[in-house]
Amino acid sequence: MTNGRSRFCTDEEVPGRILSVLRDARKYAILVTPYLGLWPHAEDAIVVAVKNRVDVKVILRADPQVLNSEDVQWLLLNKVKVATVEGLHAKIYLNEAAVVVSSMNLTRASTQASLDFALTLHDDADTEAVREYVTRTVVALAQPVTAGKVVMNEVRKMFNHAGKSDRGHCVRCGTDIDLDPSRPLCPDCYDVWAAYKNPEYAEKVCHSCGRSATTSYAKPLCSTCYRSLR
């Protein structure tokens, strides 16, 4: 179905319609998808959009398995805003010029074996109705996700499973402190860090083993300690 304003497509055409939202964006792109599983073309489109100073936001279902995925970590490291909504089931992809309403999740599996559709809308009453729903309902309910929150949830779970010692080290000065990946700084160093609150700022010590390593508040473990928990 094509009328100059709307276009209906199915199956193998759907991923391209969704990625066009990113590729054609000049100001912003909002991707509403309950589940996430990025494939190379999707990652490339996101990277290019961010480099072009497009404000990219991904809104996901508030599901721990989704939140703790490597894809969410990748988005955050690539300067994409991520948020979650309880009970999210909608799949809507939009930029300042077009809206794509689809049955497809933004997952690599959906590009391979799913029967999906997408309806692309442009500047008309239907587009405005969808934009209003996304803005007033989905975005309004969305809770932002930070890199620190994602990594800490995963690391805390792995520490508990591995039965690690309860002694750790400040990632900045190396002082002995309680082993808690959500609090990897001693009180004095935390006071200094809190003036800027940059979770990616490079630190010098592994929170677990205490050896010299490039770490951060968001990623307080050296690669050796992190791998030992996998």
N, CA, C and O of each residue as an XYZ file, in Angstrom:
920
protein
N       0.853     -1.192      0.000
C       0.000      0.000      0.000
C       0.883      1.234      0.000
O       1.673      1.418      0.926
N       0.772      2.097     -1.026
C       1.574      3.303     -1.115
C       0.691      4.437     -1.606
O       0.027      4.281     -2.631
N       0.656      5.575     -0.914
C      -0.157      6.704     -1.342
C       0.623      8.013     -1.324
O       0.025      9.088     -1.364
N       1.957      7.936     -1.264
C       2.757      9.136     -1.200
C       3.039      9.579      0.215
O       4.008     10.296      0.462
N       2.210      9.164      1.139
C       2.399      9.510      2.540
C       2.694      8.275      3.390
O       3.442      8.364      4.363
N       2.130      7.152      3.043
C       2.295      5.938      3.838
C       2.791      4.808      2.960
O       2.529      4.762      1.758
N       3.521      3.891      3.599
C       3.992      2.727      2.863
C       3.943      1.511      3.777
O       4.436      1.545      4.904
N       3.345      0.443      3.276
C       3.232     -0.808      4.022
C       4.225     -1.809      3.442
O       4.267     -1.998      2.227
N       5.027     -2.455      4.293
C       5.958     -3.477      3.812
C       5.989     -4.636      4.793
O       5.516     -4.522      5.924
N       6.550     -5.748      4.348
C       6.558     -6.955      5.172
C       7.911     -7.651      5.120
O       8.720     -7.441      4.217
N       8.117     -8.487      6.131
C       9.215     -9.444      6.196
C      10.593     -8.836      5.935
O      11.042     -8.003      6.723
N      11.283     -9.228      4.846
C      12.675     -8.817      4.673
C      12.841     -7.319      4.439
O      13.944     -6.793      4.583
N      11.761     -6.623      4.079
C      11.847     -5.176      3.891
C      11.798     -4.401      5.208
O      12.220     -3.247      5.269
N      11.289     -5.030      6.245
C      11.022     -4.310      7.493
C      12.286     -3.770      8.163
O      12.290     -2.608      8.570
N      13.364     -4.559      8.297
C      14.565     -3.999      8.937
C      15.072     -2.733      8.261
O      15.505     -1.799      8.936
N      15.021     -2.698      6.934
C      15.464     -1.516      6.215
C      14.610     -0.300      6.511
O      15.126      0.812      6.619
N      13.298     -0.504      6.644
C      12.395      0.600      6.973
C      12.730      1.173      8.347
O      12.711      2.386      8.553
N      13.038      0.269      9.285
C      13.365      0.717     10.639
C      14.700      1.453     10.649
O      14.820      2.513     11.263
N      15.693      0.901      9.978
C      17.007      1.539      9.963
C      16.975      2.874      9.226
O      17.802      3.744      9.496
N      16.032      3.049      8.298
C      15.925      4.327      7.598
C      15.553      5.458      8.552
O      15.859      6.621      8.290
N      14.897      5.119      9.651
C      14.589      6.129     10.662
C      15.883      6.734     11.200
O      15.966      7.945     11.401
N      16.887      5.897     11.432
C      18.184      6.381     11.888
C      18.949      7.082     10.774
O      19.521      8.152     10.982
N      18.956      6.486      9.612
C      19.757      7.025      8.506
C      19.237      8.362      8.000
O      20.018      9.197      7.544
N      17.915      8.575      8.078
C      17.321      9.808      7.571
C      17.181     10.884      8.640
O      16.830     12.022      8.329
N      17.450     10.539      9.889
C      17.271     11.505     10.980
C      18.288     12.628     10.868
O      19.440     12.410     10.494
N      17.844     13.828     11.196
C      18.740     14.980     11.228
C      18.786     15.608     12.620
O      19.767     16.259     12.978
N      17.741     15.417     13.392
C      17.679     15.998     14.733
C      17.593     14.926     15.819
O      18.377     14.937     16.767
N      16.651     14.014     15.682
C      16.474     13.000     16.723
C      15.906     11.716     16.137
O      15.322     11.715     15.053
N      16.091     10.617     16.877
C      15.481      9.336     16.533
C      15.107      8.640     17.836
O      15.926      8.536     18.749
N      13.880      8.170     17.918
C      13.412      7.429     19.086
C      13.039      6.033     18.636
O      12.210      5.864     17.741
N      13.647      5.033     19.254
C      13.395      3.633     18.917
C      12.723      2.974     20.110
O      13.346      2.795     21.157
N      11.462      2.616     19.959
C      10.692      1.987     21.035
C      10.564      0.514     20.706
O       9.887      0.150     19.744
N      11.204     -0.336     21.490
C      11.218     -1.775     21.222
C      11.346     -2.530     22.533
O      12.259     -2.238     23.306
N      10.479     -3.481     22.816
C      10.587     -4.210     24.085
C      11.910     -4.954     24.229
O      12.487     -4.992     25.316
N      12.389     -5.540     23.146
C      13.586     -6.382     23.204
C      14.645     -5.880     22.234
O      14.342     -5.225     21.236
N      15.887     -6.201     22.549
C      17.014     -5.655     21.803
C      18.017     -6.745     21.479
O      18.356     -7.568     22.329
N      18.490     -6.743     20.234
C      19.533     -7.661     19.813
C      20.157     -7.107     18.553
O      19.786     -7.500     17.447
N      21.099     -6.199     18.711
C      21.627     -5.434     17.575
C      22.432     -6.303     16.605
O      23.157     -7.207     17.021
N      22.295     -6.019     15.317
C      23.088     -6.669     14.278
C      23.976     -5.599     13.637
O      23.749     -4.411     13.867
N      24.981     -5.984     12.840
C      25.973     -5.007     12.357
C      25.398     -3.784     11.664
O      25.850     -2.670     11.929
N      24.410     -3.952     10.779
C      23.843     -2.799     10.076
C      23.158     -1.839     11.055
O      23.216     -0.621     10.883
N      22.515     -2.393     12.073
C      21.865     -1.546     13.077
C      22.908     -0.756     13.869
O      22.732      0.436     14.118
N      23.986     -1.420     14.260
C      25.050     -0.726     14.984
C      25.659      0.378     14.129
O      25.908      1.479     14.620
N      25.899      0.087     12.847
C      26.481      1.088     11.955
C      25.566      2.305     11.832
O      26.037      3.441     11.866
N      24.265      2.073     11.690
C      23.309      3.170     11.542
C      23.272      4.036     12.800
O      23.153      5.258     12.715
N      23.372      3.404     13.956
C      23.371      4.148     15.219
C      24.643      4.980     15.348
O      24.587      6.153     15.718
N      25.784      4.375     15.044
C      27.059      5.092     15.153
C      27.065      6.315     14.242
O      27.480      7.397     14.658
N      26.607      6.149     13.003
C      26.595      7.261     12.058
C      25.649      8.364     12.548
O      25.981      9.547     12.477
N      24.481      7.974     13.042
C      23.521      8.971     13.539
C      24.113      9.782     14.683
O      23.984     11.006     14.711
N      24.763      9.104     15.625
C      25.365      9.804     16.762
C      26.478     10.737     16.285
O      26.589     11.867     16.762
N      27.304     10.267     15.343
C      28.377     11.119     14.806
C      27.815     12.356     14.106
O      28.451     13.410     14.082
N      26.612     12.213     13.537
C      25.957     13.337     12.877
C      25.173     14.202     13.859
O      24.386     15.059     13.455
N      25.394     13.972     15.142
C      24.782     14.748     16.226
C      23.278     14.583     16.305
O      22.563     15.493     16.724
N      22.807     13.422     15.901
C      21.397     13.077     16.085
C      21.206     12.597     17.526
O      21.997     11.796     18.025
N      20.174     13.078     18.181
C      19.848     12.657     19.543
C      19.114     11.315     19.461
O      17.922     11.277     19.158
N      19.822     10.224     19.730
C      19.253      8.878     19.600
C      18.834      8.376     20.979
O      19.620      8.384     21.926
N      17.584      7.941     21.070
C      17.067      7.391     22.327
C      16.442      6.036     22.043
O      15.668      5.897     21.096
N      16.772      5.027     22.861
C      16.187      3.692     22.751
C      15.398      3.421     24.033
O      15.935      3.530     25.136
N      14.128      3.069     23.879
C      13.262      2.790     25.023
C      12.895      1.315     24.990
O      12.327      0.826     24.013
N      13.223      0.612     26.067
C      13.083     -0.840     26.150
C      12.105     -1.253     27.240
O      11.709     -0.440     28.075
N      11.728     -2.504     27.222
C      10.918     -3.087     28.292
C      11.762     -3.186     29.564
O      12.943     -3.529     29.497
N      11.177     -2.893     30.697
C      11.891     -2.976     31.980
C      12.024     -4.434     32.397
O      11.264     -4.929     33.229
N      12.996     -5.108     31.808
C      13.245     -6.530     32.020
C      14.725     -6.689     32.370
O      15.572     -6.241     31.596
N      15.077     -7.311     33.508
C      16.488     -7.440     33.895
C      17.355     -8.093     32.829
O      18.509     -7.705     32.650
N      16.820     -9.071     32.125
C      17.604     -9.743     31.092
C      17.932     -8.788     29.946
O      19.019     -8.849     29.373
N      16.997     -7.915     29.620
C      17.240     -6.915     28.586
C      18.223     -5.874     29.089
O      19.169     -5.516     28.388
N      18.000     -5.387     30.307
C      18.820     -4.326     30.877
C      20.286     -4.725     30.990
O      21.171     -3.902     30.758
N      20.550     -5.977     31.343
C      21.916     -6.430     31.581
C      22.587     -7.011     30.343
O      23.622     -7.668     30.455
N      22.023     -6.782     29.183
C      22.582     -7.342     27.958
C      23.782     -6.537     27.484
O      23.928     -5.362     27.820
N      24.633     -7.178     26.705
C      25.779     -6.487     26.115
C      25.330     -5.395     25.150
O      26.037     -4.405     24.965
N      24.157     -5.567     24.533
C      23.664     -4.564     23.596
C      23.367     -3.245     24.301
O      23.660     -2.177     23.764
N      22.788     -3.309     25.496
C      22.513     -2.083     26.245
C      23.817     -1.404     26.631
O      23.933     -0.182     26.531
N      24.796     -2.182     27.071
C      26.102     -1.610     27.400
C      26.714     -0.945     26.166
O      27.299      0.134     26.266
N      26.580     -1.582     25.013
C      27.120     -1.015     23.768
C      26.449      0.317     23.457
O      27.128      1.274     23.087
N      25.140      0.395     23.599
C      24.424      1.642     23.346
C      24.937      2.766     24.241
O      25.201      3.874     23.772
N      25.074      2.475     25.522
C      25.501      3.504     26.465
C      26.928      3.976     26.169
O      27.229      5.166     26.262
N      27.795      3.036     25.815
C      29.170      3.406     25.491
C      29.252      4.224     24.206
O      30.212      4.965     23.993
N      28.237      4.086     23.351
C      28.204      4.832     22.098
C      27.286      6.052     22.179
O      26.788      6.534     21.162
N      27.070      6.539     23.390
C      26.388      7.815     23.652
C      24.933      7.820     23.212
O      24.408      8.847     22.782
N      24.283      6.664     23.320
C      22.852      6.566     23.050
C      22.108      6.624     24.385
O      22.504      5.956     25.340
N      21.056      7.401     24.458
C      20.233      7.459     25.665
C      19.348      6.218     25.720
O      18.693      5.869     24.738
N      19.336      5.557     26.875
C      18.548      4.335     27.049
C      17.605      4.527     28.224
O      17.987      5.097     29.247
N      16.373      4.053     28.080
C      15.392      4.131     29.154
C      14.518      2.887     29.104
O      14.491      2.182     28.095
N      13.805      2.619     30.186
C      12.942      1.441     30.242
C      11.541      1.831     30.697
O      11.340      2.823     31.397
N      10.576      1.008     30.269
C       9.179      1.200     30.650
C       8.607     -0.155     31.058
O       8.774     -1.144     30.345
N       7.938     -0.198     32.195
C       7.302     -1.425     32.645
C       6.207     -1.844     31.666
O       5.397     -1.023     31.236
N       6.195     -3.132     31.320
C       5.127     -3.677     30.491
C       5.125     -3.218     29.042
O       4.115     -3.362     28.354
N       6.234     -2.671     28.568
C       6.285     -2.171     27.184
C       6.095     -3.309     26.184
O       6.755     -4.344     26.279
N       5.194     -3.113     25.231
C       4.985     -4.092     24.164
C       4.971     -3.419     22.793
O       5.033     -4.106     21.774
N       4.893     -2.092     22.751
C       4.829     -1.346     21.487
C       6.155     -1.390     20.753
O       7.219     -1.469     21.367
N       6.078     -1.337     19.421
C       7.266     -1.214     18.568
C       7.027     -0.031     17.635
O       6.274     -0.129     16.667
N       7.678      1.081     17.941
C       7.499      2.314     17.190
C       8.868      2.945     16.977
O       9.659      3.039     17.915
N       9.150      3.373     15.765
C      10.448      3.957     15.421
C      10.186      5.269     14.702
O       9.478      5.286     13.695
N      10.742      6.371     15.198
C      10.418      7.657     14.593
C      11.586      8.632     14.644
O      12.455      8.553     15.512
N      11.575      9.553     13.685
C      12.471     10.711     13.696
C      11.624     11.947     13.458
O      10.398     11.878     13.554
N      12.250     13.081     13.147
C      11.489     14.322     13.007
C      10.636     14.349     11.745
O       9.766     15.209     11.612
N      10.869     13.421     10.811
C      10.149     13.467      9.538
C       9.215     12.285      9.306
O       8.259     12.408      8.540
N       9.461     11.162      9.934
C       8.673      9.964      9.634
C       8.469      9.114     10.876
O       9.210      9.221     11.853
N       7.442      8.262     10.818
C       7.124      7.318     11.888
C       6.958      5.945     11.268
O       6.287      5.791     10.247
N       7.575      4.943     11.892
C       7.391      3.556     11.467
C       6.727      2.801     12.609
O       7.290      2.687     13.698
N       5.529      2.287     12.357
C       4.822      1.436     13.316
C       4.973      0.008     12.821
O       4.645     -0.288     11.672
N       5.468     -0.885     13.683
C       5.836     -2.218     13.207
C       5.513     -3.279     14.247
O       5.277     -2.980     15.418
N       5.510     -4.521     13.793
C       5.410     -5.657     14.711
C       6.791     -6.160     15.117
O       6.900     -7.052     15.959
N       7.855     -5.594     14.523
C       9.205     -6.132     14.695
C       9.936     -5.509     15.875
O       9.999     -4.287     16.003
N      10.491     -6.361     16.739
C      11.445     -5.921     17.745
C      12.773     -5.599     17.073
O      13.074     -6.113     15.995
N      13.558     -4.752     17.711
C      14.876     -4.411     17.168
C      15.869     -5.497     17.580
O      16.747     -5.273     18.413
N      15.712     -6.683     16.976
C      16.564     -7.822     17.296
C      17.045     -8.490     16.022
O      16.353     -8.491     15.004
N      18.238     -9.057     16.092
C      18.794     -9.749     14.922
C      17.949    -10.961     14.550
O      17.840    -11.296     13.370
N      17.343    -11.628     15.545
C      16.507    -12.798     15.248
C      15.302    -12.404     14.403
O      14.875    -13.162     13.532
N      14.755    -11.220     14.660
C      13.593    -10.769     13.899
C      13.926    -10.489     12.445
O      13.037    -10.497     11.594
N      15.200    -10.240     12.151
C      15.590     -9.981     10.761
C      15.721    -11.268      9.961
O      15.843    -11.219      8.737
N      15.698    -12.420     10.626
C      16.020    -13.680      9.973
C      14.836    -14.618      9.801
O      14.698    -15.252      8.755
N      13.982    -14.714     10.811
C      12.994    -15.781     10.750
C      11.575    -15.355     11.116
O      10.694    -16.209     11.217
N      11.332    -14.075     11.314
C      10.012    -13.626     11.751
C       9.171    -13.128     10.584
O       9.696    -12.622      9.592
N       7.871    -13.279     10.719
C       6.921    -12.677      9.795
C       6.489    -11.357     10.427
O       5.770    -11.346     11.426
N       6.927    -10.255      9.843
C       6.681     -8.944     10.431
C       6.172     -7.974      9.384
O       6.291     -8.211      8.182
N       5.601     -6.875      9.862
C       5.167     -5.811      8.970
C       5.692     -4.485      9.492
O       6.119     -4.383     10.642
N       5.656     -3.471      8.639
C       5.951     -2.108      9.046
C       5.109     -1.163      8.203
O       4.979     -1.338      6.991
N       4.545     -0.170      8.855
C       3.784      0.865      8.173
C       4.515      2.184      8.404
O       4.607      2.658      9.536
N       5.035      2.773      7.329
C       5.757      4.038      7.420
C       4.805      5.190      7.157
O       4.148      5.242      6.117
N       4.734      6.118      8.111
C       3.866      7.283      8.017
C       4.716      8.539      7.897
O       5.852      8.576      8.370
N       4.154      9.582      7.253
C       4.835     10.861      7.169
C       3.965     11.947      7.798
O       3.049     11.622      8.553
N       4.213     13.186      7.522
C       3.568     14.282      8.248
C       2.076     14.371      7.945
O       1.669     15.040      6.995
N       1.271     13.704      8.748
C      -0.168     13.763      8.615
C      -0.779     13.522      9.992
O      -0.058     13.428     10.986
N      -2.078     13.424     10.052
C      -2.768     13.283     11.330
C      -2.379     11.997     12.043
O      -2.247     11.981     13.267
N      -2.193     10.905     11.278
C      -1.804      9.636     11.898
C      -0.431      9.743     12.557
O      -0.213      9.229     13.654
N       0.489     10.418     11.869
C       1.824     10.602     12.427
C       1.763     11.371     13.734
O       2.421     10.997     14.705
N       0.989     12.431     13.769
C       0.887     13.236     14.976
C       0.280     12.450     16.120
O       0.676     12.626     17.272
N      -0.678     11.585     15.818
C      -1.297     10.770     16.866
C      -0.276      9.816     17.489
O      -0.255      9.624     18.705
N       0.576      9.216     16.636
C       1.605      8.304     17.137
C       2.642      9.077     17.953
O       3.048      8.630     19.025
N       3.068     10.231     17.449
C       4.043     11.046     18.174
C       3.520     11.440     19.548
O       4.254     11.416     20.536
N       2.259     11.798     19.597
C       1.671     12.197     20.876
C       1.657     11.029     21.850
O       1.926     11.208     23.038
N       1.341      9.821     21.351
C       1.350      8.639     22.221
C       2.753      8.373     22.752
O       2.929      8.111     23.942
N       3.754      8.439     21.874
C       5.127      8.182     22.300
C       5.571      9.223     23.329
O       6.184      8.881     24.340
N       5.261     10.486     23.067
C       5.714     11.558     23.949
C       4.990     11.557     25.284
O       5.622     11.630     26.338
N       3.670     11.474     25.243
C       2.871     11.637     26.458
C       2.750     10.368     27.294
O       2.448     10.429     28.486
N       2.985      9.222     26.664
C       2.843      7.969     27.406
C       4.175      7.254     27.559
O       4.647      7.064     28.680
N       4.788      6.856     26.452
C       6.001      6.043     26.523
C       7.155      6.835     27.144
O       7.753      6.396     28.127
N       7.465      7.996     26.574
C       8.576      8.800     27.091
C       8.297      9.273     28.505
O       9.203      9.313     29.338
N       7.054      9.631     28.783
C       6.702     10.117     30.120
C       6.902      9.053     31.193
O       7.236      9.379     32.332
N       6.703      7.797     30.844
C       6.854      6.702     31.803
C       8.274      6.144     31.867
O       8.608      5.386     32.777
N       9.101      6.518     30.903
C      10.430      5.909     30.775
C      11.357      6.326     31.915
O      11.388      7.486     32.327
N      12.115      5.338     32.415
C      13.114      5.565     33.448
C      14.499      5.443     32.831
O      14.817      4.410     32.243
N      15.338      6.483     32.952
C      16.656      6.439     32.310
C      17.557      5.357     32.884
O      17.487      5.029     34.069
N      18.403      4.811     32.024
C      19.373      3.780     32.412
C      20.766      4.375     32.263
O      21.060      5.031     31.264
N      21.629      4.146     33.257
C      23.005      4.636     33.190
C      23.966      3.473     33.016
O      23.637      2.335     33.353
N      25.145      3.751     32.495
C      26.161      2.712     32.312
C      26.509      2.071     33.636
O      26.675      0.854     33.716
N      26.620      2.881     34.677
C      26.961      2.341     35.991
C      25.935      1.355     36.491
O      26.292      0.329     37.069
N      24.665      1.648     36.278
C      23.594      0.773     36.748
C      23.641     -0.577     36.057
O      23.484     -1.614     36.701
N      23.857     -0.567     34.741
C      23.910     -1.817     33.986
C      25.071     -2.679     34.447
O      24.889     -3.854     34.763
N      26.265     -2.100     34.487
C      27.453     -2.866     34.843
C      27.385     -3.338     36.283
O      27.738     -4.482     36.569
N      26.942     -2.491     37.195
C      26.891     -2.874     38.595
C      25.922     -4.025     38.837
O      26.216     -4.920     39.631
N      24.775     -4.017     38.169
C      23.828     -5.112     38.331
C      24.460     -6.438     37.930
O      24.312     -7.443     38.626
N      25.165     -6.434     36.806
C      25.783     -7.657     36.308
C      26.919     -8.118     37.215
O      27.010     -9.298     37.552
N      27.789     -7.182     37.610
C      28.938     -7.540     38.438
C      28.494     -8.018     39.816
O      29.040     -8.989     40.340
N      27.506     -7.344     40.406
C      27.032     -7.755     41.727
C      26.500     -9.187     41.683
O      26.755     -9.981     42.588
N      25.764     -9.504     40.629
C      25.223    -10.852     40.478
C      26.343    -11.885     40.377
O      26.257    -12.955     40.979
N      27.387    -11.569     39.623
C      28.495    -12.503     39.444
C      29.300    -12.669     40.736
O      29.751    -13.773     41.044
N      29.484    -11.587     41.492
C      30.199    -11.679     42.760
C      29.463    -12.608     43.720
O      30.078    -13.457     44.365
N      28.160    -12.444     43.810
C      27.375    -13.284     44.712
C      27.463    -14.750     44.317
O      27.564    -15.629     45.174
N      27.423    -15.008     43.011
C      27.472    -16.385     42.521
C      28.830    -17.021     42.800
O      28.911    -18.209     43.111
N      29.903    -16.223     42.689
C      31.249    -16.759     42.851
C      31.680    -16.851     44.313
O      32.718    -17.445     44.604
N      30.908    -16.277     45.241
C      31.264    -16.316     46.645
C      32.563    -15.608     46.956
O      33.371    -16.117     47.732
N      32.782    -14.439     46.366
C      34.027    -13.709     46.536
C      34.186    -13.174     47.959
O      33.212    -13.041     48.699
N      35.437    -12.871     48.325
C      35.751    -12.248     49.607
C      35.028    -10.920     49.728
O      34.692    -10.293     48.723
N      34.787    -10.483     50.983
C      34.078     -9.232     51.185
C      35.020     -8.038     51.292
O      34.577     -6.941     51.631
N      36.322     -8.229     51.009
C      37.284     -7.133     51.033
C      37.633     -6.679     49.620
O      37.932     -7.490     48.743
N      37.588     -5.359     49.422
C      37.925     -4.798     48.127
C      38.892     -3.644     48.266
O      39.499     -3.462     49.322
N      39.041     -2.869     47.219
C      40.020     -1.785     47.193
C      39.420     -0.580     46.486
O      38.657     -0.732     45.532
N      39.762      0.609     46.948
C      39.353      1.837     46.281
C      40.021      1.889     44.909
O      41.234      1.707     44.800
N      39.235      2.135     43.865
C      39.792      2.124     42.509
C      40.679      3.335     42.226
O      41.357      3.374     41.199
N      40.683      4.315     43.115
C      41.514      5.500     42.904
C      42.805      5.467     43.721
O      43.887      5.693     43.178
N      42.698      5.185     45.020
C      43.890      5.247     45.876
C      44.359      3.879     46.364
O      45.458      3.770     46.907
N      43.538      2.818     46.181
C      43.930      1.471     46.574
C      43.650      1.109     48.011
O      43.943     -0.013     48.423
N      43.089      2.024     48.798
C      42.771      1.739     50.198
C      41.813      0.565     50.313
O      40.914      0.408     49.487
N      42.006     -0.274     51.354
C      41.089     -1.382     51.598
C      39.712     -0.858     51.986
O      39.584     -0.037     52.894
N      38.679     -1.341     51.289
C      37.293     -0.999     51.599
C      36.443     -2.248     51.410
O      36.942     -3.279     50.960
N      35.168     -2.158     51.751
C      34.270     -3.284     51.513
C      34.165     -3.561     50.018
O      34.173     -2.641     49.201
N      34.067     -4.844     49.672
C      33.909     -5.237     48.279
C      32.458     -5.000     47.858
O      31.570     -5.772     48.220
N      32.229     -3.966     47.118
C      30.890     -3.607     46.650
C      31.052     -2.879     45.320
O      31.402     -1.699     45.318
N      30.809     -3.539     44.194
C      31.050     -2.927     42.890
C      30.210     -1.690     42.626
O      30.505     -0.941     41.695
N      29.162     -1.451     43.425
C      28.382     -0.230     43.263
C      28.982      0.928     44.055
O      28.543      2.070     43.916
N      30.016      0.627     44.912
C      30.697      1.659     45.698
C      32.197      1.392     45.694
O      32.756      1.003     46.720
N      32.850      1.594     44.566
C      34.259      1.202     44.439
C      35.262      2.261     44.892
O      36.463      2.104     44.676
N      34.781      3.335     45.516
C      35.668      4.393     45.991
C      35.590      4.511     47.512
O      34.531      4.319     48.109
N      36.731      4.832     48.127
C      36.721      5.116     49.563
C      36.013      6.453     49.786
O      35.854      7.214     48.831
N      35.582      6.767     51.015
C      34.837      8.008     51.258
C      35.561      9.260     50.783
O      34.934     10.135     50.186
N      36.859      9.370     51.030
C      37.594     10.573     50.622
C      37.628     10.719     49.105
O      37.382     11.800     48.572
N      37.935      9.620     48.413
C      37.998      9.682     46.944
C      36.608      9.886     46.340
O      36.465     10.525     45.298
N      35.593      9.341     47.000
C      34.231      9.543     46.491
C      33.850     11.015     46.531
O      33.219     11.518     45.602
N      34.232     11.714     47.611
C      33.913     13.142     47.719
C      34.516     13.931     46.560
O      33.896     14.860     46.042
N      35.733     13.555     46.156
C      36.369     14.223     45.015
C      35.648     13.850     43.719
O      35.352     14.715     42.895
N      35.371     12.565     43.547
C      34.699     12.086     42.334
C      33.308     12.707     42.184
O      32.883     13.016     41.071
N      32.592     12.891     43.314
C      31.211     13.372     43.279
C      31.089     14.799     42.758
O      29.998     15.231     42.384
N      32.187     15.527     42.732
C      32.139     16.895     42.208
C      31.838     16.898     40.714
O      31.294     17.871     40.191
N      32.191     15.812     40.023
C      31.970     15.715     38.573
C      31.047     14.551     38.203
O      30.292     14.633     37.234
N      31.116     13.476     38.974
C      30.261     12.298     38.776
C      30.349     11.744     37.359
O      29.337     11.495     36.705
N      31.581     11.556     36.903
C      31.796     10.948     35.587
C      32.087      9.465     35.782
O      33.193      9.111     36.192
N      31.120      8.583     35.496
C      31.318      7.150     35.758
C      32.385      6.503     34.887
O      32.851      5.406     35.194
N      32.783      7.179     33.785
C      33.778      6.620     32.876
C      35.186      7.167     33.130
O      36.125      6.784     32.431
N      35.349      8.049     34.110
C      36.656      8.642     34.387
C      37.660      7.548     34.758
O      37.369      6.695     35.597
N      38.830      7.572     34.140
C      39.807      6.499     34.324
C      40.391      6.503     35.737
O      40.879      7.524     36.220
N      40.330      5.334     36.390
C      40.945      5.148     37.697
C      42.141      4.213     37.553
O      42.484      3.817     36.439
N      42.796      3.848     38.697
C      44.110      3.199     38.625
C      44.177      1.798     39.228
O      45.176      1.102     39.047
N      43.131      1.368     39.945
C      43.225      0.138     40.738
C      42.005     -0.739     40.496
O      40.896     -0.233     40.324
N      42.209     -2.056     40.482
C      41.090     -3.003     40.400
C      40.411     -3.096     41.762
O      41.079     -3.295     42.777
N      39.116     -2.955     41.787
C      38.348     -2.995     43.033
C      38.429     -4.356     43.710
O      38.307     -4.441     44.932
N      38.633     -5.417     42.944
C      38.655     -6.764     43.502
C      40.047     -7.191     43.963
O      40.232     -7.501     45.140
N      41.031     -7.213     43.060
C      42.357     -7.747     43.398
C      43.318     -6.693     43.932
O      44.312     -7.038     44.571
N      43.040     -5.408     43.683
C      43.893     -4.339     44.179
C      45.121     -4.060     43.336
O      45.935     -3.207     43.691
N      45.268     -4.767     42.220
C      46.425     -4.527     41.364
C      46.205     -3.295     40.482
O      45.074     -2.862     40.264
N      47.312     -2.745     39.982
C      47.234     -1.594     39.096
C      46.507     -1.985     37.813
O      46.830     -2.998     37.193
N      45.522     -1.176     37.419
C      44.733     -1.475     36.222
C      43.947     -0.231     35.835
O      43.669      0.628     36.672
N      43.596     -0.146     34.570
C      42.730      0.944     34.122
C      41.284      0.543     34.385
O      40.742     -0.343     33.724
N      40.674      1.199     35.347
C      39.298      0.902     35.731
C      38.502      2.206     35.717
O      38.984      3.227     35.228
N      37.300      2.167     36.249
C      36.470      3.369     36.378
C      35.389      3.079     37.406
O      35.239      1.942     37.854
N      34.646      4.095     37.773
C      33.522      3.903     38.696
C      32.512      2.938     38.079
O      31.955      2.090     38.775
N      32.276      3.068     36.772
C      31.308      2.215     36.092
C      31.833      0.803     35.871
O      31.060     -0.155     35.873
N      33.150      0.669     35.679
C      33.766     -0.634     35.415
C      34.954     -0.803     36.360
O      36.097     -0.568     35.968
N      34.687     -1.214     37.615
C      35.721     -1.194     38.653
C      36.651     -2.399     38.679
O      37.546     -2.462     39.523
N      36.462     -3.357     37.775
C      37.283     -4.570     37.794
C      38.276     -4.589     36.638
O      37.981     -4.098     35.548
N      39.456     -5.161     36.884
C      40.393     -5.408     35.797
C      39.847     -6.537     34.926
O      38.944     -7.263     35.343
N      40.384     -6.684     33.735
C      39.864     -7.696     32.811
C      40.022     -9.106     33.367
O      39.171     -9.961     33.122
N      41.102     -9.365     34.115
C      41.326    -10.700     34.679
C      40.253    -11.043     35.706
O      39.689    -12.136     35.668
N      39.966    -10.119     36.623
C      38.944    -10.381     37.641
C      37.560    -10.497     37.025
O      36.751    -11.322     37.451
N      37.289     -9.672     36.025
C      35.998     -9.735     35.386
C      35.794    -11.078     34.702
O      34.734    -11.691     34.827
N      36.823    -11.538     33.971
C      36.711    -12.831     33.282
C      36.554    -13.977     34.262
O      35.881    -14.960     33.952
N      37.168    -13.876     35.454
C      37.090    -14.964     36.430
C      35.692    -15.149     36.963
O      35.375    -16.192     37.536
N      34.839    -14.132     36.778
C      33.454    -14.213     37.279
C      32.494    -14.718     36.233
O      31.340    -15.004     36.553
N      32.931    -14.840     34.986
C      32.030    -15.233     33.907
C      31.649    -16.700     34.023
O      30.892    -17.208     33.196
